[in-house]
Amino acid sequence: PTGDLLVPPAPTAGRAAPVARVRLGDVVPAPERVAPVAGADFVLTPDTVIRVSPDDAARAVAGQLADLLRPATGYPLPVADGTRAGTGGDIALALVDSADLGPEGYRLDVTSDGVRVEAATGAGLFFGVQTLRQLLPAAVESPTPAAGHWVLPGGSVSDRPRFPYRGAMLDVARHFFGVPDVLRVIDHLARYKLNHLHLHLTDDQGWRIAVDSWPRLAEVGGAGEVGGGPGGHYSRDDYRRIVAYAAERHVTVVPEIDLPGHTHAALTAYGELAPDRVAPPPYTGTEVGFSYVDPTSERTYEFVADVLGELAALTPGPWLHIGGDEAFKVRPEAYAAFVERAQRIVAATGRTVVGWHQIAPAAHSEGRVLQWWGTGGEDPVTADAVRRGARLVLSPANHAYLDMKYAPDTPIGHDWAGLIDVRRAYDWDPGTHVAGVPADAVLGVEAPLWTESVASRAEVEFMLFPRLPAIAELGWSPRATHDWAGFRDRLAGHGPRWAAAGVAFHRSPEIPWP
Ligand code: TNX
């Protein structure tokens, strides 16, 4: 009877399991090595147990795996200590001592007997689990029980990232996004093995983080946004929640306080920081480059030290981003002096400074990172800063800016850096992109989402998907895997996953969606 086709066969020993519909290589970002084995597919059943090596990192990832799989499968998937060889039917997660997997790598083995993920760290196990998740049918993304043959394709994957820094930026200043929206973005990063969330916390239109020593920044400076909406800000506890949720997913939060320009919202709260000492009215437009804090005033540096000090205390990660872009009204010498002082203030907090590449002319400071958003391939000033010791995070605006339109008829977004379809987001090489910058000076990649025209969670997702996975693949996958046709086909399989998960996305015509 045809009705039987809908019922998953009972996976008793000796019985042929259904063949997986996802192939082992259908993973985004592309893994370093994939070796399929025919006839070795694994079937998840109501009796599957998740077994872990007896340590907290493996237990934590096992809990996350169970949380991912339970809603759609409806299976109990208990987590138990002890990975035993020779017991069939289980998923094992094991921390192992292995130098070649590195701090984020993993190995995944699928046989008809069981699944095993090995890594040297919790992060590696977590990324291995993201791969495992993509190898199950798309229906696994459903938040409610779904019909599915829960089959994983047989074989092994061994994998680790090309670059240590793989990120996305969310501009919460132009439009404010509440904690649940930010947590959902973190989930999206985790799916694609991105490990940094850059929060653009301040700009002309809003100041989004509570600062105890300067309370009006958030109370007054946070009460608006582009277009005149109510805005908002994160309390210290909100911010801690975001940081903790990210950390559980091996994502580091990179907070940005944009200085000395893009500071109009701060000036509305504290006129004493303004060059003319007069607090201006709020700004709800989308121009850039008109505002700055007075670089000749000592009060400005007290403000910078107080804000960055509080932010460092709330932020366990190593980075503090000081912005530095588009301070058009500050003369170059005053600008460089300001940046050098801000870099020293960051160093005093024990953190490493990140800034947009405009900070390149300033003196080097230990470890500093420039976020490059140019549109060409030539930038002698940035290349010189790299020779003086800076490293780069690449966010070329004409490839990686997720606020650019996909096509002329994209309903939201900009086009000053051109139109960015999926192929344009994918077809460049972070290792060779900027002339005179060697691959070993490239820390990684980041896809920024500016939000002048992006006002809701659905609009965020529409701009992220399907381009974010392209940038993620550039950050993670070895260059040898780079291949547009292959990427396009792998990416196509993610449409049904996003649909099942309720994620809005742009149905780019270049992708052969099923
Ligand atoms: C430039 S690129 C900016 C942002 C805007 C963005 C819009 C950079 C560091 N600054 O202030 O939001 O363009 O695409």
Boltz pocket constraint, residues with backbone or C-beta under 6 A from the ligand:
constraints:
  - pocket:
      binder: B
      contacts: [[A, 288], [A, 325], [A, 326], [A, 356], [A, 373], [A, 401], [A, 403], [A, 414], [A, 450], [A, 451], [A, 452]]
      max_distance: 6.0
